[in-house]
Amino acid sequence: MGLTTAFIILLFFIDQWIKHFVVATIALGGTHTVIPGVFSLTYIRNDGAAWSMLAGQQWFFLVISVVALAVMVWFLIRYRTSWPYEIGLAFMIAGTLGNFYDRVVNGFVVDMFQLDFINFPIFNFADSCLTVGVIWIMVVLFMEDKAGGPHA
């Protein structure tokens, strides 16, 4: 579990570094085009969830984050010998920690990744980690089901 913990810490610090970089280099509400028509960095503060749902309900997100972290850590301990689960859980824990830290320290989450070719919420690296982790675990579960049982 030492490598998993190191991976979680690495992802957390990447998330925080990106957020710090954006805050230091882009004005609030400002945009920097990376790939025209495809991808931009836009600095926004989000005190809600995707599409600013439940905006201003920080207490709700803090409670949900603590509960989610407790459950994910329990699963990480439970499945510590199954590296496919550890990878997915590591991504999910790192993403949850990144946004939880922002909410505790700032009262909002720093978002920056904007997909210019589709109407999609601006998101951050922590959100990406959560998504990758969920998809990873879904694929592992699908592969295990297809193979007829769990594989470590």
N, C-alpha and C positions, 0 to 999 in steps of 0.2 A: 504494500500500500504506500510505501515511501515514494515510488515513482509517480503514483497517482496523485499524491499530495503535492509533489513538486510540479506536476502538470497543471493542477488546479491553480497553484500560486502563480505560475507562469502566465496562464490565460488571464487571471485577475489583473496582473501587472500590465499586460498588453492592453487590456481594456482601459485601465486607468491612465496609461501613457497616452493612448489615442485621445481620450477625453481631455486630458491636460493640454495636449498639442492643439486640439481644436479650439479650446477656450482661449489659449494664448495667441492664436494666429488668425482667428476668424471672429469678427464682431457678431454679437448676438443677433440672430436673424439673417446674418450674412451668408453668402453662398460662394463657394469656389468650385468651378467646373473642373472635373478631372477628365472625363470622357464626354465630349459634347453630345447631348441628346440621350445619354445612357446613365451617367453616374456623376453626382456632385457631392461635395461636403457642405452641409448646411447646419450651422450651429443653432440648435433650439434647446430650450429647457422644457422638460416634460414632467409635470406633476401628476400625470395620470398613466394610463396604459396605452396600448395601440389606439391610434385615432383619438388620443386624449380622453378615452373613456374613463369615467370615475375621477376626473381631474380634481385635485385638491384633497383627495381622500388618502393622504399619506399614512395615517394610522392603519387603514385597511391593508395597504401594500406591505407595510412593515410586519404586521401580524401574519399575513399570508406567506411572506418571505421566510420568517422564522419557522413556521410550521413546515413549509416546503423543504427548507434546509435540513430540519430534523429528520424528515422522512427520507430524503435523499441520502443523508449520512447513514441512516439505519440500513438502507438498501446497499450502500457502498460497503459497509461492514459485513452485511449478510452475504453479498456476492463478491467478496474480496478475492476469491480464487478464480473468478471468471473475468478475464481481461476484457472481453467484449462489453460486458456490463459496466466495468470500471471506467472504460473510456467514455461511454455515453453519460454516465453519472458525473464524471469529472467535468465534462463540458457543461452539464446542467448546473452543477454546484458553482462552478466559476462564474457562469452567467448570472445566477441568482445573487451571488456575493457581490459582483460588480455593481448591479443596480441597487441592491440593498445598501451598500456602502454609500453610494451617491445620495440616496434618500435620507440616510441618517446624517451625513455630513452637510449636504447642500439643501435638503428639503425638496429636491427634484432630481431627475435623471438627465444627464447630458446626452442628447441624440445628435447624430451627424450624417449618417449615410442616407443619401436620397437617390432613389431610382427614378431617373427623369423620363423614362419611357412608359411608366405605368403610374397610376394613382395609388400609391402605397405609402403607409406611414414612414416617416423618417425614423431610423432605428440606430442602434449602436452595436459595438462588438459583443457586449454582454448578451444582447438579444440574439445575435447570431449564434453565440455559444449555446444558448438555450435551445434554439431551433435545431442546430446540428446534433445536440445531445438527444433530443426527442426522436429525431429521424433515425439516428444511429441505433437507438434501442428498439425502435419499431422494426428496423431491418433485421436486427439480431433475433427478435422474437419471431418474425416471419420466417427467417432461415431455420431456426430451431423447429418451428412447427412443420415446415416443409420436410425437414430431415427426420422428424419423428421424436424429437425430444431435445432437452438442453445439452449444450456442448460447452465445456469449459476450455 
